[in-house]
Amino acid sequence: MTRFLLIVPFLLCASGASAQQQPGHDACARDVTRFSRPVMNNGDQAVLACLKQNRTRLSKGCDKVLTEHGQ
């Protein structure tokens, strides 16, 4: 679970967001836990790919964060 707390901020930073943008982490935290738990230890790109695969099932907040960061 600790690794998860680090994943979303890195995803957002990799896509050009500031590390201080906590709302992105908060918006996607539940979605990552819900849909991407099996791949959480496979790296940030695996989690991002999983979120994209489940795009239609994501919360509006997480979908918005991904869209705002070009994902």
Secondary structure, DSSP 8 states (H G I E B T S, - for coil): -HHHHHHHHHHHHHTT--TT-HHHHHHHHHHHHHHSGGGGGG-HHHHHHHHHHTGGGS-HHHHHHHHHTT-
